[in-house]
Amino acid sequence: MRALKKQFTHNLALLFLGGLLAAGPASAVSDLEAQEGFARARAKTQQKDIDHSAHQNPVDQSMEFHGVFYGYLPCNDCAGVKTTLSLQQKNNYLMVTQPARESSREYYERGKYRWDDQNRTVVLTPKKGGTSTRRYHIEDEGTLIQLNDDGIRMDRHVLQRSDTVKSREVHIH
């Protein structure tokens, strides 16, 4: 009987110790979560009138204007120029043009673009060997109208965002 009682006491102690170990981390995590919650609540009540805009990250408007724009632009010595402009991340662009002639090839221009929110323009600057800087007026989220060197809109030079128009011609690569 003594041996049985000793075995029972030993098993009861192990069971109790196992229960404490299993409950310990769970209660520690919940205590930690409670402390963090109290700290957040205290910070909210103490910082109601503080302006946080000075240390918030500003939103780069150009990041919201990514996309592919296309159009069929007029040409002096051909039926037109099929144009695709891709405004990519990190302010990179790719413009692909193809004059409408027999066996005409595609021309590629890569470069950087910048967003001019005040004048509502996108300014394209080619990396190398391209033409001079191009400017497009942002008519709305889906339309770009090219500007000439004097800043006057060239109404026949329009590029439409590919996801805003139902039918479209695009370059296939």
Buried (B, 14 or more C-beta within 10 A) or exposed (E): EEEEEEEEEEEEEEEEEEEEEEEEEEEEEEEEEEEEEEEEEEEEEEEEEEEEEEEEEEEEEBEEBEBBBBBBBEBEEEEBBBBBBBBEEEBEBBBBBBBEEEEEEEEEBBBEBEBEEEEEBBBBBBEEEBEEEBBBBBBEEBBBBBBEEEEEBBEEBBBBBBEEEEEBEEBEE
